[in-house]
Amino acid sequence: MSVLQILWFILIGVLFSGFFFLDGFDYGVGMAVKTLAHNDEERGQVIQTIGPVWDGNEVWLITAGGAMFASFPYWYASLFSGYYLILLLILVGLIIRGVSFEFRAQSSQLNKRIWDNALALGSFIAPFFLGVMFVSMIKGMPIDAKGNMSASFFDYFNWFSVVGGIALTLLTYLHGLNYIVLRTKGVICDRARNYAQALYWVLYAGEVVFALLLLFQTDFIKVHPILTLICLVLIVAFSVAGHVSVFSNHQGYAFTFSGLTLISLVALIFCGLFPRLMISSISSNFDLMIKTASSSNYTLTVMTIATFIFVPIVLAYTIWSYWIFRKRIEMPAVGEGY
C-alpha cells in the first residue's frame, strides 16, 4: 500500500467530511421549513438562510464521488452498483429538494405549500438514506470475490442501518437548527434555539444505541480499538460541547461543534474501514482493499498535483461566498424570491 493510496483514502474522507459539515445544515434547514416555521413569512426567512449557498454545498458530494471514481474505481463500481436503488432514492431527494427552491419562488400561496413539503421531504430523504448506506456498508455486505454485491432487503435495512439513518438525520437537523440560530434574528431564532436544547437529549440516547450496535455489529473495536474509541469519545464530547454552547447562547461554537460531530462520525467510518474500502459479509478474503482497488500510481500522482492546485481556489471561493452572505436574516428582509 503506497503513500498516495493512503493519501487519497484520507482525501475522500475529507471530502465527505466537508459535504456533511456544509450540506448537513442545508438538510437541517430544509426539514426546519415544516417543523420549525409556523407561517409563510417564517418559512421564507428560514429558506433565505441557505438560498445563496445550498447548491454550492452539494458540489462536495459530487466531488467526493468523482474522486472515488478516479482514485478507487473498483470501490466506486462495487458501491454504486450494489447501492444503486439507495443512491437513486438519494438522488430523487436531492432533485425534489433542488427544484423546490425555484418552483416555490414562482408559485402562488397555495402551491408554495406543496414545494415547502417537497423541500422538507427531500431534505429528510437524503441524510436518512446516506446514513443507511454508510452504516450497512460498515456492517458488511454480501460481496463476492469479483466485488459484486448481491444483497437482500434486510442487508440494506436492519436495526443498525436504520438507527444510523435516523441518527444522521437528527444530527443534520440539529446542525441546521444551530445554523438558523446563527443566521437569523427574532422569533424563529429563539424557537430554533429552544428546539436544539431539547433535541440534544434525544441525540444522546441515539448515540448510545448507535455505539452499542457498532461494538456488536462491526469489527471496528477488534481491528482498530484505540481509533474507534477515540472517535466515539469525540462524537459524544462534541455533542455535549454543542449542547452547552446552545444553553450558553454561544451560537458560533454551537454550530461549529455540531459540524465537528458530523466530521467525527465520518472519521469513525473511515478509521474503522482502513485498510479496507468495503467489507464482505461472506468472507474477509473478499474485502475490497485500498491496496488492490486503486488506480495506477501515475493517475494518483496527476490527481494529487491537480488537487493541490485547485482545492485552495475552491476553498477560498467558498469562504468568500459565506463572508459575502454573512448578514443575519430578519423577517422584513426576506427576499421576494423566497
C-alpha positions as CSV (number, residue, x, y, z in Angstrom):
1,M,0.0,0.0,0.0
2,S,1.6,3.2,-1.2
3,V,1.6,6.7,0.4
4,L,-0.6,8.0,-2.5
5,Q,-3.2,5.3,-2.0
6,I,-3.4,6.2,1.7
7,L,-3.5,9.9,0.9
8,W,-6.4,9.5,-1.5
9,F,-8.3,7.4,1.0
10,I,-7.9,10.2,3.5
11,L,-8.8,12.9,0.9
12,I,-12.1,11.2,0.1
13,G,-12.8,11.1,3.8
14,V,-12.1,14.8,4.0
15,L,-14.4,15.5,1.0
16,F,-17.2,13.6,2.7
17,S,-16.5,15.5,5.9
18,G,-16.8,18.8,4.1
19,F,-20.0,17.6,2.5
20,F,-21.7,16.6,5.8
21,F,-20.5,19.8,7.5
22,L,-21.8,22.1,4.8
23,D,-24.7,20.3,3.2
24,G,-25.6,18.8,6.6
25,F,-27.0,22.1,7.8
26,D,-28.7,22.5,4.4
27,Y,-30.7,19.4,5.1
28,G,-31.5,20.5,8.6
29,V,-32.7,23.9,7.4
30,G,-34.9,22.2,4.8
31,M,-36.5,20.0,7.4
32,A,-37.0,23.0,9.6
33,V,-39.1,24.7,6.9
34,K,-42.0,22.4,8.0
35,T,-41.1,21.6,11.6
36,L,-39.8,24.9,12.9
37,A,-41.5,27.7,10.9
38,H,-45.2,28.4,11.6
39,N,-46.2,30.6,8.7
40,D,-45.1,31.6,5.2
41,E,-43.1,34.6,6.4
42,E,-41.1,32.4,8.8
43,R,-40.6,29.7,6.1
44,G,-39.3,32.4,3.7
45,Q,-36.9,33.6,6.4
46,V,-35.6,30.1,7.1
47,I,-35.1,29.3,3.3
48,Q,-33.3,32.6,2.8
49,T,-30.6,31.5,5.2
50,I,-29.4,28.8,2.7
51,G,-30.7,30.4,-0.5
52,P,-27.3,31.7,-1.7
53,V,-25.2,28.6,-0.7
54,W,-27.2,25.4,-0.8
55,D,-26.3,24.5,-4.4
56,G,-22.6,25.1,-3.8
57,N,-22.6,22.9,-0.7
58,E,-23.8,19.9,-2.8
59,V,-20.8,20.1,-5.0
60,W,-18.8,18.4,-2.2
61,L,-20.8,15.2,-2.7
62,I,-20.2,15.3,-6.5
63,T,-16.5,15.9,-5.9
64,A,-16.3,13.0,-3.4
65,G,-18.0,10.7,-5.9
66,G,-15.7,11.9,-8.7
67,A,-12.6,11.5,-6.5
68,M,-13.7,7.9,-5.6
69,F,-14.2,7.1,-9.3
70,A,-10.8,8.4,-10.3
71,S,-8.7,7.1,-7.4
72,F,-10.5,3.9,-6.4
73,P,-12.5,2.7,-9.5
74,Y,-13.2,-0.7,-8.0
75,W,-14.7,0.8,-4.9
76,Y,-16.8,3.1,-7.0
77,A,-18.0,0.2,-9.1
78,S,-19.0,-2.0,-6.2
79,L,-20.5,0.8,-4.1
80,F,-22.6,2.4,-6.9
81,S,-23.8,-0.8,-8.4
82,G,-24.5,-2.5,-5.1
83,Y,-26.3,0.6,-3.7
84,Y,-28.0,1.5,-7.0
85,L,-31.5,1.8,-5.6
86,I,-30.4,3.5,-2.4
87,L,-28.4,6.1,-4.4
88,L,-31.4,6.6,-6.7
89,L,-33.6,7.5,-3.7
90,I,-30.9,9.9,-2.5
91,L,-30.8,11.4,-6.0
92,V,-34.6,11.8,-6.0
93,G,-34.4,13.5,-2.7
94,L,-31.8,15.9,-3.9
95,I,-33.7,16.6,-7.1
96,I,-37.1,17.4,-5.5
97,R,-35.2,19.4,-2.9
98,G,-33.3,21.4,-5.5
99,V,-36.3,22.2,-7.8
100,S,-38.4,23.2,-4.8
101,F,-36.4,26.4,-4.3
102,E,-37.1,27.6,-7.8
103,F,-40.7,26.5,-8.1
104,R,-41.5,27.9,-4.7
105,A,-40.3,31.3,-5.8
106,Q,-42.6,31.3,-8.8
107,S,-45.7,29.7,-7.2
108,S,-48.9,31.0,-5.7
109,Q,-49.5,30.9,-2.0
110,L,-51.3,27.6,-2.2
111,N,-48.6,25.9,-4.4
112,K,-45.9,27.2,-2.1
113,R,-47.1,24.7,0.5
114,I,-46.5,21.9,-2.0
115,W,-42.9,23.0,-2.6
116,D,-42.3,23.5,1.1
117,N,-43.4,19.9,1.6
118,A,-41.1,18.8,-1.2
119,L,-38.2,20.7,0.3
120,A,-38.7,19.1,3.7
121,L,-39.2,15.6,2.3
122,G,-36.1,15.8,0.1
123,S,-34.1,17.2,3.0
124,F,-35.1,14.2,5.0
125,I,-34.6,11.5,2.3
126,A,-31.0,12.4,1.5
127,P,-29.4,12.2,5.0
128,F,-31.6,9.2,6.1
129,F,-30.6,7.0,3.1
130,L,-27.0,8.2,3.2
131,G,-26.9,7.0,6.8
132,V,-28.5,3.7,5.9
133,M,-25.9,3.3,3.1
134,F,-22.8,4.0,5.1
135,V,-23.9,2.1,8.2
136,S,-24.9,-1.0,6.2
137,M,-21.6,-0.8,4.4
138,I,-19.5,-0.9,7.6
139,K,-21.6,-3.7,8.9
140,G,-20.7,-5.8,5.9
141,M,-22.5,-6.6,2.7
142,P,-22.6,-9.9,0.6
143,I,-19.7,-9.1,-1.7
144,D,-18.2,-12.0,-3.7
145,A,-14.6,-12.5,-4.9
146,K,-15.3,-10.4,-8.0
147,G,-16.5,-7.4,-6.0
148,N,-20.2,-8.0,-7.0
149,M,-22.8,-7.3,-4.3
150,S,-25.9,-9.5,-4.2
151,A,-27.9,-8.0,-1.2
152,S,-31.4,-8.6,0.1
153,F,-33.7,-6.0,1.6
154,F,-32.6,-6.8,5.1
155,D,-28.9,-6.4,4.2
156,Y,-29.7,-2.7,3.4
157,F,-32.4,-2.2,6.1
158,N,-31.7,-3.7,9.5
159,W,-31.7,-2.3,13.1
160,F,-28.2,-1.0,12.8
161,S,-28.6,0.8,9.4
162,V,-32.0,2.3,10.3
163,V,-30.6,3.6,13.6
164,G,-27.7,5.0,11.7
165,G,-30.0,6.7,9.2
166,I,-32.1,8.2,12.0
167,A,-29.0,9.3,13.9
168,L,-27.5,11.1,10.8
169,T,-30.9,12.7,10.1
170,L,-31.2,14.0,13.6
171,L,-27.6,15.3,13.6
172,T,-28.2,17.2,10.4
173,Y,-31.4,18.6,11.8
174,L,-29.6,19.9,14.9
175,H,-26.8,21.3,12.7
176,G,-29.4,23.1,10.7
177,L,-31.1,24.5,13.8
178,N,-27.7,25.8,15.0
179,Y,-27.2,27.4,11.6
180,I,-30.6,29.1,11.8
181,V,-29.8,30.4,15.3
182,L,-26.6,31.8,13.8
183,R,-28.1,33.4,10.7
184,T,-31.5,34.8,11.8
185,K,-33.0,37.3,14.2
186,G,-36.3,37.3,16.0
187,V,-38.8,34.7,17.0
188,I,-37.5,32.0,14.6
189,C,-34.0,32.3,16.1
190,D,-35.3,31.8,19.7
191,R,-37.5,28.9,18.6
192,A,-34.6,27.1,16.9
193,R,-32.5,27.5,20.0
194,N,-35.3,26.0,22.2
195,Y,-35.7,23.1,19.8
196,A,-32.0,22.4,19.8
197,Q,-31.8,22.5,23.6
198,A,-34.5,19.7,23.8
199,L,-33.3,17.6,20.9
200,Y,-29.8,17.1,22.1
201,W,-31.2,14.9,24.9
202,V,-32.7,12.7,22.2
203,L,-29.3,12.7,20.3
204,Y,-27.5,11.4,23.4
205,A,-29.9,8.4,23.5
206,G,-29.4,7.8,19.8
207,E,-25.6,7.9,20.2
208,V,-25.6,5.3,23.0
209,V,-27.7,2.9,20.9
210,F,-25.5,3.5,17.8
211,A,-22.3,3.0,19.8
212,L,-23.6,-0.3,21.3
213,L,-24.7,-1.6,17.8
214,L,-21.3,-0.5,16.4
215,L,-19.5,-2.6,19.0
216,F,-21.6,-5.7,18.4
217,Q,-22.4,-5.4,14.7
218,T,-19.0,-4.4,13.3
219,D,-15.3,-5.5,13.9
220,F,-14.2,-1.9,14.4
221,I,-13.3,-2.4,18.1
222,K,-11.3,-5.5,17.2
223,V,-9.5,-4.1,14.2
224,H,-8.8,-0.5,15.4
225,P,-9.8,-0.4,19.1
226,I,-8.0,2.9,20.0
227,L,-9.1,4.8,17.0
228,T,-12.7,3.6,17.3
229,L,-12.9,4.6,21.0
230,I,-11.3,8.0,20.2
231,C,-13.8,8.7,17.5
232,L,-16.7,7.6,19.7
233,V,-15.5,9.8,22.6
234,L,-15.1,12.8,20.2
235,I,-18.7,12.3,18.9
236,V,-20.0,12.5,22.4
237,A,-17.7,15.3,23.5
238,F,-18.6,17.5,20.5
239,S,-22.3,16.8,21.1
240,V,-22.0,17.8,24.8
241,A,-20.0,20.9,23.9
242,G,-22.6,21.9,21.3
243,H,-25.4,21.4,23.8
244,V,-23.6,23.5,26.4
245,S,-23.0,26.2,23.7
246,V,-26.7,26.3,22.9
247,F,-27.6,26.8,26.5
248,S,-25.0,29.5,27.0
249,N,-26.0,31.1,23.6
250,H,-22.6,30.8,22.1
251,Q,-24.1,30.5,18.6
252,G,-20.9,30.2,16.6
253,Y,-19.5,27.5,18.9
254,A,-22.8,25.5,18.8
255,F,-22.7,25.4,15.0
256,T,-19.0,24.5,14.9
257,F,-19.4,21.7,17.4
258,S,-22.4,20.2,15.7
259,G,-20.4,20.2,12.4
260,L,-17.4,18.6,14.2
261,T,-19.8,15.9,15.5
262,L,-20.6,15.0,11.9
263,I,-16.9,15.1,10.9
264,S,-16.1,12.7,13.8
265,L,-18.8,10.3,12.5
266,V,-17.1,10.3,9.1
267,A,-13.7,9.8,10.8
268,L,-15.2,6.9,12.7
269,I,-16.3,5.2,9.5
270,F,-13.1,5.7,7.6
271,C,-10.8,4.8,10.5
272,G,-12.8,1.6,11.1
273,L,-12.7,0.6,7.4
274,F,-8.9,1.1,7.0
275,P,-7.2,-0.6,5.2
276,R,-10.4,-1.8,3.6
277,L,-12.8,0.0,1.4
278,M,-15.8,-2.3,1.6
279,I,-16.4,-5.2,4.0
280,S,-17.7,-8.6,2.7
281,S,-20.1,-10.4,5.0
282,I,-19.4,-13.6,3.0
283,S,-15.6,-13.8,3.7
284,S,-12.9,-11.4,4.8
285,N,-10.9,-12.7,1.8
286,F,-13.4,-10.8,-0.4
287,D,-13.0,-7.5,1.4
288,L,-12.2,-4.7,-1.0
289,M,-8.8,-3.3,0.0
290,I,-7.1,0.0,-0.6
291,K,-4.0,-1.7,-1.9
292,T,-5.8,-3.6,-4.7
293,A,-8.7,-1.3,-5.6
294,S,-6.9,1.9,-6.5
295,S,-5.9,3.5,-9.8
296,S,-2.3,3.4,-11.1
297,N,0.4,5.4,-9.3
298,Y,0.6,7.7,-12.3
299,T,-3.1,8.6,-12.1
300,L,-2.9,9.2,-8.4
301,T,0.1,11.5,-8.9
302,V,-1.6,13.6,-11.6
303,M,-4.7,13.9,-9.4
304,T,-2.7,14.9,-6.4
305,I,-1.0,17.7,-8.3
306,A,-4.3,18.9,-9.6
307,T,-5.9,18.8,-6.2
308,F,-3.2,20.9,-4.5
309,I,-3.6,23.5,-7.3
310,F,-7.4,23.7,-7.4
311,V,-8.7,22.8,-3.9
312,P,-7.3,26.0,-2.3
313,I,-9.0,28.1,-5.0
314,V,-12.3,26.3,-4.3
315,L,-11.9,26.8,-0.6
316,A,-11.1,30.4,-1.0
317,Y,-14.2,31.0,-3.1
318,T,-16.4,29.1,-0.6
319,I,-15.1,31.2,2.3
320,W,-15.6,34.4,0.3
321,S,-19.2,33.5,-0.6
322,Y,-20.1,32.8,3.0
323,W,-18.4,36.0,4.1
324,I,-20.5,38.0,1.5
325,F,-23.7,36.5,2.8
326,R,-22.8,36.6,6.5
327,K,-25.5,39.1,7.4
328,R,-28.3,37.8,9.6
329,I,-31.7,37.3,8.0
330,E,-34.5,39.4,9.6
331,M,-38.2,38.9,8.9
332,P,-38.7,42.2,6.9
333,A,-35.5,41.5,4.9
334,V,-36.8,38.3,3.3
335,G,-36.3,38.4,-0.4
336,E,-39.3,38.2,-2.7
337,G,-37.9,35.2,-4.5
338,Y,-38.2,33.1,-1.4
